[in-house]
Amino acid sequence: MTSTSNSLEHRFKNQRDAFWGGVREGAAAPATVLFAGMVGFGAMGKTNGLDIWFTTFTSFFMFALPGQVVLLEMVITGSAAIAIALAVTLTATRFITMTVTLFPQLHSKHRNRSLYTLVHLLAMTAWAISMREFPRIESEHRKSYFIGLGLLCWMISIPGTILGYYLAGMVPTPVTLGLIFINPLFFLLTFTEVKPWINRIGICLGCIFGPFFYLLNKDSSLLVTGLVAGTIAYYVDRKILRKRPGLIG
């Protein structure tokens, strides 16, 4: 048995150890970054006239900061309920690819109906860290690790939202908006550590095409940038990188 196999086999002793391993991972930078983002969102809710219950419940039930921001903005502008539902659903389509790339890595005995509950813990931060760490975790312990990580991130979002709501007005608006974007930035930096080159190519192309498409049409720039950059990265990965052994992690 190789040294890599030995380290993989003994990283966690049991399910409980794996769970607390996920908690420890989340308690470092991920929870801090997510907490800051939720503070910014809570402040947005207060400054735009929404009550504490509505603002906090979005973090509890949705736990998806981009979707929460879209919901907040459309509620403020008085959009129709069906339009709000469609817009929020569109922002949530990213969870499809996140789900089909992460959960198949769990042990076969854990791929059951319980995943319908666990999917609520799937957020950008928890997904990116799990994608990075799963290759170094034995498959039977991955579910417990993910639960510890995701549960902490979810629970920390509630007090973060409440704190931000009551701090609204004490912090300058640019700082409040900056706090919201800390979480996507952390996710981006974490995702660059995932080995396959397709991820890094997609990120680089997104940084290049993003400003260009924003100048053309700011409302659709994010969606178009993701589609174009992702498609090109996929083509490069399939047609070029996979034909060069040793290049892909």
Buried (B, 14 or more C-beta within 10 A) or exposed (E): EEEEEEEBEEBBEEBEBBBBBBBEBBBEBBBBBBBBBBBBBBBBBBEEEBEBEEBBEBBEEBBBBBBBBBBBBBBEEEBEEEEBEEBBEEBBEBBEEBBEEBBEBBEEEBEEEEBEEBBBBBBBBBBBBBBBBBEEBBBBBBBBBBBBBBBBBBBBBBBBBBBBBEBBEEBEEEEBEBBBEBBBEBBBEBBEEBEBBBBBBBBEBBEEBBEEBBEEEEEEBBBBBBEBBBEBBEEBBEEEBEEEEEEEE
